[in-house]
Amino acid sequence: MNYSFPRYLLSKQSVDDRALNKDVFHALKSHLPQKPLRIIEVGAGIGTMVKRLVSWDVICNAEYILVDEMSENVEYASVWIPQWAQETGLSVERSVGNQIRIFNATRDIRIQLERADVFDFIKKNKTPAHLLIAHAFLDLLPMPESLTKLLTLTNNLAWLTLNFDGMTTFEPTMDAALDETIERLYHETMDTRPSGGSSKSGRSLFAHAQNAGTEILAVGASDWVVHGANRTYPQDEAYFLHFILHFIEESLQGNKGLDEVVFAGWLHKRHEQIERGELTYIAHQLDFLVKKKNV
Ligand SMILES: C[S@@+](CC[C@H](N)C(=O)[O-])C[C@H]1O[C@@H](n2cnc3c(N)ncnc32)[C@H](O)[C@@H]1O
């Protein structure tokens, strides 16, 4: 199988659509100011969140800045965003410096694609946003210092979604002890990445958000739950599952706690379960909506 990160992010859309906590989402909608918005999304990937917020009628008039460090993602976004916008009947204007305007009679979204390390972007950003979005991103960063820096990008709200929180489950159980070992070692890799991150980032945000001077407006679970029906999965979710296993394989390659052959056999059987539509995958995550206290 050819593993492509942009395709993984595309395949993740329907999983994320289900997972996003709808109470937190409704709180976001009710707290958004009724004026042209400035939104900064960090670790934005290929821009699936801006598509979601347009399709779910959350944003009508906004300047939307997407920041991601991977050129592959930003290049993909620069082609994919105009494509879906046109497919949904929106007009598209492109201008220099990776700016894309998507609009019609009732909508006007000015998108800026920024290929940058987010901490470099923070240093050069002059105007804070009304809303900061970090979706499936904070669990990759060293905390709490990253949150404090990221919050300088907003003068009001931050919607911090899909923060992994300590539980991965594959069903059906194949070998309870081996399943448990793989889950534990996989979580350990999240806790020991040189670039930072934590397998319990969700729960730690309660303290980090408060210590960083924000009020927590809403919190809720946003678990990924992926399961088959009639031997198949919706949308491109089989690819999503294969990619998750690929990611676990990469994370645990050469891990001293695992026998290489046993691990390869486990992965092989799990991939086969996906082909038969039998694998169920659950990852526990939390969403937060927070507000800067000085607002
Ligand atoms: C798990 S992906 C999530 C992408 C997107 N939010 C989504 O859910 O579709 C994390 C993203 O963060 C980006 N990233 C990681 N570290 C970063 C950094 N220091 N600055 C900017 N982007 C970063 C990666 O390139 C990747 O696209």
The ligand as an SDF file (V2000), in Angstrom:
LIG
                    3D

 27 29  0  0  0  0  0  0  0  0999 V2000
   -2.0510   15.0210   12.9470 C   0  0  0  0  0  0  0  0  0  0  0  0
   -1.7870   16.2140   11.7180 S   0  0  0  0  0  0  0  0  0  0  0  0
   -3.3230   17.0880   11.7680 C   0  0  0  0  0  0  0  0  0  0  0  0
   -3.5550   17.9610   10.5790 C   0  0  0  0  0  0  0  0  0  0  0  0
   -4.9220   18.6520   10.5490 C   0  0  0  0  0  0  0  0  0  0  0  0
   -5.1220   19.4540   11.7370 N   0  0  0  0  0  0  0  0  0  0  0  0
   -6.0190   17.6460   10.3950 C   0  0  0  0  0  0  0  0  0  0  0  0
   -6.5130   17.1500   11.4080 O   0  0  0  0  0  0  0  0  0  0  0  0
   -6.3790   17.3020    9.2550 O   0  0  0  0  0  0  0  0  0  0  0  0
   -0.6710   17.3630   12.5170 C   0  0  0  0  0  0  0  0  0  0  0  0
   -0.1800   18.4530   11.5690 C   0  0  0  0  0  0  0  0  0  0  0  0
    0.6510   19.3330   12.3110 O   0  0  0  0  0  0  0  0  0  0  0  0
    1.7200   19.7470   11.4650 C   0  0  0  0  0  0  0  0  0  0  0  0
    2.8140   20.1880   12.3690 N   0  0  0  0  0  0  0  0  0  0  0  0
    3.5010   19.4410   13.2650 C   0  0  0  0  0  0  0  0  0  0  0  0
    4.3850   20.2070   13.9550 N   0  0  0  0  0  0  0  0  0  0  0  0
    4.2390   21.4760   13.4660 C   0  0  0  0  0  0  0  0  0  0  0  0
    4.8580   22.7150   13.7480 C   0  0  0  0  0  0  0  0  0  0  0  0
    5.8150   22.8170   14.7000 N   0  0  0  0  0  0  0  0  0  0  0  0
    4.4740   23.8100   13.0620 N   0  0  0  0  0  0  0  0  0  0  0  0
    3.5090   23.7260   12.1090 C   0  0  0  0  0  0  0  0  0  0  0  0
    2.8780   22.5720   11.7940 N   0  0  0  0  0  0  0  0  0  0  0  0
    3.2260   21.4640   12.4590 C   0  0  0  0  0  0  0  0  0  0  0  0
    2.0430   18.5230   10.6340 C   0  0  0  0  0  0  0  0  0  0  0  0
    2.7040   18.8590    9.4370 O   0  0  0  0  0  0  0  0  0  0  0  0
    0.6420   17.9340   10.4070 C   0  0  0  0  0  0  0  0  0  0  0  0
    0.0800   18.3960    9.2140 O   0  0  0  0  0  0  0  0  0  0  0  0
  1  2  1  0
  2  3  1  0
  2 10  1  0
  3  4  1  0
  4  5  1  0
  5  6  1  0
  5  7  1  0
  7  8  2  0
  7  9  1  0
 10 11  1  0
 11 12  1  0
 11 26  1  0
 12 13  1  0
 13 14  1  0
 13 24  1  0
 14 15  1  0
 14 23  1  0
 15 16  2  0
 16 17  1  0
 17 18  1  0
 17 23  2  0
 18 19  1  0
 18 20  2  0
 20 21  1  0
 21 22  2  0
 22 23  1  0
 24 25  1  0
 24 26  1  0
 26 27  1  0
M  CHG  2   2   1   9  -1
M  END
$$$$
